[in-house]
Structures are given as structure tokens and as C-alpha cells.
Amino acid sequence: MKRQGKGESCCPTPAFGGCKVESLVTVDERGQMVLPKELRDKAGIKGGDKLAVIGWEKEGKVCCLSLIKVEELSTMVKGVLGPLMGDLLPKG
């Protein structure tokens, strides 16, 4: 396994462009954090929305976290599994 260089990200380079640091947040002593209003507005996140937390592990430690709106994750999963399930189901 290739060793991570100093200042090098552990996360795989995404296949899509446009990834950037949107903001910095602080986790309080209870483990809570606040997403800035500008970021919530830009991402269309409203109170009560569900977000999936996706983690990437490297050498047994979670090194990167990503938040994905649950409805977006559902769409992605259906896009991948839908064609696979169609291939598995008997053709009638």
C-alpha cells in the first residue's frame, strides 16, 4: 500500500470535479456541530432533512467523512442496483 505523504489526502480523488472546502465547523463537547446557513442554503438542506454520513477508512481509521442527503443517496443506489436487479430478475 502506498504511504500517505505529508499534507496528502487519504480520500480517493473523486471522479467528479468541483470538490472544495466549503467551510470549517467545530465539534462541541457533546459531539454536535452547526452547518453554516450559507452552506445549508447552497445545498438545499432544511431542518428535519436526513443526511447520510459516509466514512472512508485507511489503515483502520476513519480519515474522511462526507455528508449526502438521504434522497440523493437513494437515487444513487437505485441507479446502481436498478440495472443489476433487472439483470437478475427473470424476464417474463
C-alpha positions in Angstrom: 0.0 0.0 0.0 1.3 3.4 -0.9 2.2 5.5 2.1 0.4 8.8 2.6 2.7 11.8 2.1 2.7 14.8 4.5 -0.3 17.0 3.6 -1.7 14.4 1.2 -5.3 13.5 1.5 -6.3 9.9 2.4 -9.5 10.2 0.4 -9.6 8.9 -3.2 -9.7 11.6 -5.8 -13.3 11.9 -6.8 -14.3 11.2 -10.4 -16.3 14.4 -10.5 -15.0 17.9 -10.3 -15.9 20.8 -8.0 -14.8 19.4 -4.7 -13.6 22.1 -2.4 -13.6 23.1 1.3 -16.9 24.9 1.8 -16.5 25.8 5.4 -14.9 24.8 8.7 -17.0 23.7 11.6 -16.2 23.0 15.2 -17.5 19.9 17.1 -18.6 20.9 20.6 -18.1 18.8 23.8 -21.4 17.0 23.1 -20.3 16.0 19.6 -22.6 18.5 17.9 -21.7 20.9 15.1 -23.5 23.5 13.1 -23.5 23.7 9.3 -23.3 27.4 8.4 -26.5 28.9 6.9 -24.9 29.8 3.6 -23.8 26.2 3.1 -27.3 24.8 4.1 -28.9 27.2 1.7 -26.5 26.3 -1.1 -27.0 22.6 -0.5 -30.8 22.9 0.0 -30.6 21.5 3.5 -33.6 22.3 5.7 -34.4 21.5 9.3 -35.5 17.9 9.6 -33.6 16.7 6.5 -31.7 13.4 6.9 -28.1 13.2 5.9 -26.1 10.0 5.5 -22.6 10.2 6.9 -20.1 8.3 4.7 -16.7 7.5 6.0 -13.5 6.4 4.3 -11.1 4.2 6.2 -7.4 4.0 5.8 -5.2 1.7 8.0 -8.2 1.0 10.3 -9.0 4.7 11.0 -11.8 6.9 9.5 -9.9 9.7 7.8 -12.6 11.4 5.7 -16.3 12.0 6.2 -18.8 13.1 3.7 -22.5 14.1 4.1 -25.0 13.1 1.5 -28.7 13.9 1.6 -30.6 10.6 2.0 -32.8 11.2 -1.0 -29.6 11.7 -3.2 -28.1 8.6 -1.7 -31.3 6.6 -2.5 -31.2 7.9 -6.1 -27.5 6.8 -6.4 -28.2 3.4 -5.0 -31.2 2.8 -7.3 -29.1 4.0 -10.2 -26.5 1.3 -9.5 -28.7 -1.5 -8.2 -31.7 -1.0 -10.6 -29.8 -2.3 -13.7 -28.2 -5.1 -11.7 -31.6 -6.2 -10.3 -33.1 -6.0 -13.8 -30.4 -8.5 -15.0 -31.1 -10.8 -12.0 -34.9 -10.9 -12.3 -36.4 -13.4 -14.7 -37.6 -11.9 -18.0 -41.3 -12.5 -18.3 
